[in-house]
Amino acid sequence: MNYRQGRYSGFIKPLFGFIDLVILNGSIFIFQINLNDINLFGAYISVLWIIIAVKNHFYEIQRHTRVIHIVQLLFSQIILFAVILYAYIGLFKQPNISRLALGNYLLLVSLLISSLKFLNFFLLKKYRAILRGNTRNVIVIGKNEKTRQLIKTFNTRLDFGYKFKAQFSVNDEGFSLDKCFNYIIENNIDEIYFSIAELSNKQINNLIDFADNNLRELKFIPDNKDIFSKKLKYEYYDYIPILSLRTIPLQEPVNKFLKRLFDILFASFIIIFVLSWLTPILAILIKLESKGPVFFKQSRNGFNYDEFYCYKFRSMTPSKEAHLLQATKGDQRITKVGAFLRKTSIDELPQFFNVLFGEMSVVGPRPHMVSHTNMYARRVDKFMVRHFVKPGITGLAQVSGYRGEVETDKDIINRVKYDIFYVENWSLLLDIKIIVQTFLNVLKGEEKAY
């Protein structure tokens, strides 16, 4: 989960992935491998190393990961890399390559990358244990042997980086989930751990809803209740089994890095090759029809519920109520130029600057006006789950028929349903599919594009 209290561990894993690529490519020059095309070889090993690492979850080292798991990851990564390394000889017909030099190269990069991985792992542990950095505030709900062991783990394994703040016993006089909820909000609790055995199914559902709607991570100390029918992630903290309810692909640093790289490349392409010449033309047309700025900015809620200014080409006459009132069919505020911009979705193009600035993504749940977000958060269950990822210029809900004006509660409920599906099932291929579908919808026109 991504937390509001600035944590930078998400940048550490992509950084070490980049360092690994530097090691792979820099070590080539140490040995006389007799390569015909060093650039081809470098591209080949870099791309395949990344592919193997993604499939192998090579960079998915958690704060509670055991050393033996790191050894297993290194072994499988290096073995697979060795196979593709020697496959290069036959694949690109390079008989002059020195097998001995290639073996020495493999040995060196294996030692360097393994040493770096263990150094990173142990330094982060020391950083958490001694400097108390990279920590997460946690509470425990329930009082039994399992919770006692877990709290002991939190308090003794400082290298895990958890700050145990409070325990709530269901059997204590005056216990209520509302008191827990207030404590969580007031003390900036990041993760909630609770014993399934001590709560009713209704209380568990209330706890799940609270965690979803308030961007808190919920983890279970398991027993045999029907919660096991859900999709769960099973982990060990020392020897304590822990379950997580929701897994989000974009929590994984490799996926986050790939999506951000795609966003930067795609946004840069649109800005350089489309907006560079289109903006002056539209600026003239917008100014000729009505007075006011060329661009319109509106405060919206994005990742982790943070507010940001979302940019558009102005399509309406200036109004003080613009930040409160959504455009409706036949809206008199829409200009003639604006009607064309909105029909073709060209008015959304300046949001590629939001993407470049890191406030938005090309694909993601569409951000709402702040006033509407506050309203929907109260009315629509799990609406806040959309804010676990960056908002997008287009999204799965939009290409599925739920773009534009929210006319009924059914519209926003279905939009949230598609947004949550996207959050839980993200892939780069899904992003590309949504972008293509968005482009096709623009060409054929959409009924709610007004």
C-alpha positions, 0 to 999 in steps of 0.5 A: 500500500502507498502511504500518505506519510512520505515514504521513499522505499518505492524508489529504492527498488527501481533504483537498485534495478537500475544499478543492476543494469549498470553492473550488467552493462559496465562489466562487459568492458572488463573482459575480452568477450569478442562481441561483434556488436556490443550495443546489441549485446547490452540491449539483449541482456538488459531487456531479458534481465528485466523480463526475468526479474519481473517474472521472478519477482526479483525485486520484491523484497519486503521488510519481513522477508527472510534471508533464505528467500533472497538466496532463492531469488538470486539462485533462480535469477542467475540460473535463468540469466546464465541460460539466456546469456549463452543462448546469445551465441546461437541466437545471433550466430556469434561463434567467436565469443569467448565462452571462458570470458563469458563465464567470468563475466557471469561470475563477476556480475553474479557476485556484484549483484548478490553482494549489492542485494544483501547490502541493500537488505541489511542496510535497510534493516539497520536503518529501521532498527537504529535510526527508526526510519521507513516505519509504519504505525500499526494497531492490533485489534484482539487479545489472544496468544496470536496477537500477543506474539505479533505485538512482541514481534513488532516490539522486538524486531525493530528491523521490520520497521513497525511502530506498535501504537495500541491494542484494542481488546474486544472483551474490554468494557466499552469497546467499540469499532468507532473508538478504534476508527477515531484512534486510527484517524487521530494517530495516523495509523497506517496498518490495522491488524486484527484477529478474525476469531474475536470479531463478528462477520458484521464487524469484519465487514465494517472494518473492511469498509472503514479501511477502504474508505480511509486508505488504510491497509488492513491485515488479518490474523487468520482462523477458520471464518468465511473470510477465507473465501476472498482473494487473500495474500499470505505472508509470514512476519517471523513465524506469525502468519498474516493475511492481506485482503487486497493486493494492488499490482501498482504497489509493486515498485517494478510495475510502478516504474514501468507505468511511470516510464510509459506515462512519461514517454507517452505524455512527452510524445503528445506534448512535443508532436501534438500540443506544440502546434495545436495549442497556438491554433486553439488559443486563437480560436478560444480567444476569438469567441469569448474573453478569458484564459486559454486554459482552465484549471480545477482542483481535483482529488488524486492519488492518496486523496491529495488535491491538485490542479487539473488542466483543460482547454477552456470550453465554457464561458468563465464562471465563479461556479465552475468548480461546483457545477458539472457540465450537463447536456445542452449546458449554456455555458459551453461555447461553440469552440468548446462544444467541438473540443468536448465532443472530440475530447481535445479539451483534455489534452493539457492533462498530459502536462499533469501526467508529466508532472506526476500528478496523473497517469495516462490511464486510471480512475478519472478525478472528480471535482473536490466538492463531488468527491466529498459527496460521493465518498459519503454516498458510495461505498468503497469510493475511496479505493479509487485513490490508491492509484493516480487518476487518469486522463482516460480509464476503464469506466470511461471506455465502458460507457460511464464517462461524463455527467453523473445523472443517477446513482447507478452511473457513479456506482458502476464507475466505481465498480470498474475503477476498483476492477482496474486498481486490482487488475492493472497491467500495462497491456490493459492500459494500452487496450484502454488507450486504443479503445479511447481513441476508437471511441473519439473517432466514432463519437460518444453519446455522453461527450458533451 
